[in-house]
């Protein structure tokens, strides 16, 4: 019974009691091209690793897609300006929280021992990657908002800004926890 419960909850968030699985998704192969030699150095190699982990993770991409679908249905169903703005801001908050788990999942695995680089490089790579993902998600939500409320299109400018600020804040809090836990 608990296993069924964990499987249901894992549709919307990461559950530690369920083992992680990674699998190849051929439809994402075009997004996982080998980086050019100039971009595959200590400053950029973890960005490729984060992208690869994100696209092949069993949970995270599907969790984000489910959340986007749920929030999209809620926005269309409610169809009120203020509630649509609140729904999008809350959706970005939840998605940024989910994305922050990607850093902690990778930072404590074997890769930092195989590719020993300073933590700053790993953190900068995560910030670059997560800002790109959050920007794409916030732009998609902004386009949806503009389609639902074309008269108030100028409000959609706050969504990428909100996503950027949230991502910056949660990235710093993850690094702060990491510093406190390190020896």
C-alpha positions as CSV (number, residue, x, y, z in Angstrom):
1,X,0.0,0.0,0.0
2,X,2.8,2.4,0.8
3,X,4.6,1.5,-2.4
4,X,1.4,2.5,-4.4
5,X,1.2,5.7,-2.4
6,X,4.9,6.5,-3.2
7,X,4.3,5.8,-6.9
8,X,1.3,8.2,-7.0
9,X,3.2,10.9,-5.1
10,X,6.2,10.5,-7.3
11,X,4.1,11.7,-10.3
12,X,4.3,15.2,-8.8
13,X,7.5,15.3,-6.8
14,X,10.7,13.2,-6.1
15,X,10.3,10.4,-3.6
16,X,13.4,9.1,-1.8
17,X,11.9,5.7,-1.2
18,X,11.7,4.9,-4.9
19,X,14.9,4.0,-6.7
20,X,15.8,6.3,-9.6
21,X,16.0,5.1,-13.1
22,X,17.7,6.7,-16.1
23,X,16.8,5.7,-19.6
24,X,17.6,6.8,-23.1
25,X,14.9,8.8,-24.8
26,X,15.7,8.8,-28.5
27,X,13.5,11.8,-29.2
28,X,15.8,13.9,-26.9
29,X,19.0,12.9,-28.7
30,X,18.9,16.0,-30.9
31,X,19.2,18.1,-27.7
32,X,22.2,16.0,-26.4
33,X,24.7,16.7,-29.1
34,X,28.3,16.4,-28.2
35,X,29.7,19.7,-27.0
36,X,32.4,21.4,-29.1
37,X,35.9,21.0,-27.7
38,X,35.9,24.7,-26.7
39,X,32.8,24.2,-24.6
40,X,33.8,20.9,-23.0
41,X,36.2,22.1,-20.4
42,X,36.1,22.4,-16.6
43,X,33.8,25.5,-16.9
44,X,31.2,23.9,-19.1
45,X,31.3,20.1,-18.7
46,X,28.8,20.0,-15.8
47,X,26.3,22.0,-17.8
48,X,26.3,19.1,-20.3
49,X,26.0,16.6,-17.4
50,X,23.0,18.5,-15.9
51,X,21.3,18.6,-19.3
52,X,21.9,14.9,-19.9
53,X,20.7,14.0,-16.4
54,X,17.6,16.1,-16.8
55,X,16.6,14.7,-20.1
56,X,17.2,11.1,-19.2
57,X,15.9,11.2,-15.6
58,X,12.8,9.1,-15.1
59,X,11.1,11.6,-12.8
60,X,12.0,15.3,-13.3
61,X,11.0,16.0,-16.9
62,X,7.7,14.2,-16.5
63,X,7.0,15.9,-13.2
64,X,7.5,19.3,-14.8
65,X,5.3,18.3,-17.8
66,X,2.6,17.1,-15.5
67,X,2.8,20.3,-13.4
68,X,2.6,22.5,-16.5
69,X,-0.4,20.5,-17.7
70,X,-2.2,20.9,-14.4
71,X,-1.4,24.6,-14.1
72,X,-2.5,25.1,-17.8
73,X,-5.8,23.4,-17.2
74,X,-6.3,25.5,-14.0
75,X,-5.6,28.7,-15.9
76,X,-8.0,27.9,-18.7
77,X,-10.6,26.7,-16.3
78,X,-10.5,29.7,-14.0
79,X,-10.0,32.3,-16.8
80,X,-9.5,35.3,-14.5
81,X,-6.7,37.7,-14.8
82,X,-5.5,37.9,-11.2
83,X,-5.9,34.1,-10.6
84,X,-4.0,33.4,-13.8
85,X,-1.1,35.5,-12.7
86,X,-1.1,33.8,-9.3
87,X,-1.3,30.4,-10.9
88,X,1.7,31.1,-13.1
89,X,3.8,32.6,-10.3
90,X,3.0,29.5,-8.1
91,X,3.7,27.2,-11.0
92,X,7.2,28.7,-11.5
93,X,7.8,28.5,-7.8
94,X,7.0,24.8,-7.7
95,X,9.0,24.0,-10.9
96,X,12.1,25.9,-9.6
97,X,11.8,23.9,-6.3
98,X,11.8,20.7,-8.3
99,X,14.7,21.9,-10.4
100,X,16.8,22.6,-7.4
101,X,16.9,18.9,-6.6
102,X,18.8,18.3,-9.8
103,X,21.9,20.0,-8.3
104,X,21.9,18.2,-5.1
105,X,21.4,14.9,-6.9
106,X,24.4,15.4,-9.1
107,X,26.7,17.3,-6.7
108,X,27.0,14.4,-4.3
109,X,27.4,11.5,-6.7
110,X,30.5,10.1,-8.3
111,X,31.0,12.7,-11.0
112,X,32.7,15.3,-8.9
113,X,35.3,12.6,-7.9
114,X,35.8,11.5,-11.5
115,X,36.0,15.1,-12.9
116,X,37.5,16.9,-9.9
117,X,36.8,20.6,-10.4
118,X,36.1,23.4,-8.0
119,X,32.6,23.6,-6.7
120,X,32.2,27.0,-8.2
121,X,32.4,25.5,-11.7
122,X,29.7,23.0,-10.9
123,X,27.5,25.8,-9.3
124,X,28.0,28.1,-12.3
125,X,27.1,25.3,-14.7
126,X,24.0,24.5,-12.8
127,X,22.9,28.2,-12.7
128,X,23.4,28.4,-16.5
129,X,21.5,25.3,-17.2
130,X,18.7,26.0,-14.8
131,X,18.3,29.6,-16.0
132,X,17.9,28.3,-19.5
133,X,15.2,25.7,-18.5
134,X,13.3,28.2,-16.3
135,X,13.4,30.8,-19.1
136,X,11.9,28.3,-21.6
137,X,9.2,27.3,-19.1
138,X,8.4,30.9,-18.1
139,X,8.2,32.0,-21.8
140,X,5.8,29.1,-22.5
141,X,3.6,30.1,-19.6
142,X,3.8,33.8,-20.7
143,X,2.7,32.8,-24.2
144,X,-0.2,30.9,-22.7
145,X,-1.1,33.9,-20.5
146,X,-1.0,36.2,-23.6
147,X,-3.3,33.8,-25.5
148,X,-5.8,33.8,-22.6
149,X,-5.6,37.5,-21.8
150,X,-4.3,39.3,-24.9
151,X,-5.3,42.8,-23.6
152,X,-3.0,42.4,-20.6
153,X,0.0,41.1,-22.6
154,X,2.5,43.4,-20.8
155,X,1.9,41.5,-17.5
156,X,3.7,38.5,-19.1
157,X,7.0,40.3,-18.7
158,X,7.1,39.5,-15.0
159,X,7.0,35.7,-15.5
160,X,10.6,35.3,-16.8
161,X,11.8,37.8,-14.3
162,X,10.1,36.0,-11.4
163,X,11.5,32.7,-12.7
164,X,15.0,34.2,-12.8
165,X,14.8,35.7,-9.3
166,X,13.4,32.4,-7.8
167,X,16.0,30.3,-9.5
168,X,18.8,32.6,-8.2
169,X,17.4,32.6,-4.7
170,X,17.0,28.8,-4.5
171,X,20.4,28.2,-6.1
172,X,22.0,30.3,-3.4
173,X,20.1,28.5,-0.6
174,X,21.2,25.1,-2.0
175,X,24.9,26.3,-2.0
176,X,24.5,27.7,1.5
177,X,23.2,24.3,2.7
178,X,26.1,22.6,0.9
179,X,28.6,24.9,2.6
180,X,27.1,24.2,6.0
181,X,27.2,20.4,5.4
182,X,30.8,20.3,4.1
183,X,33.7,19.8,6.4
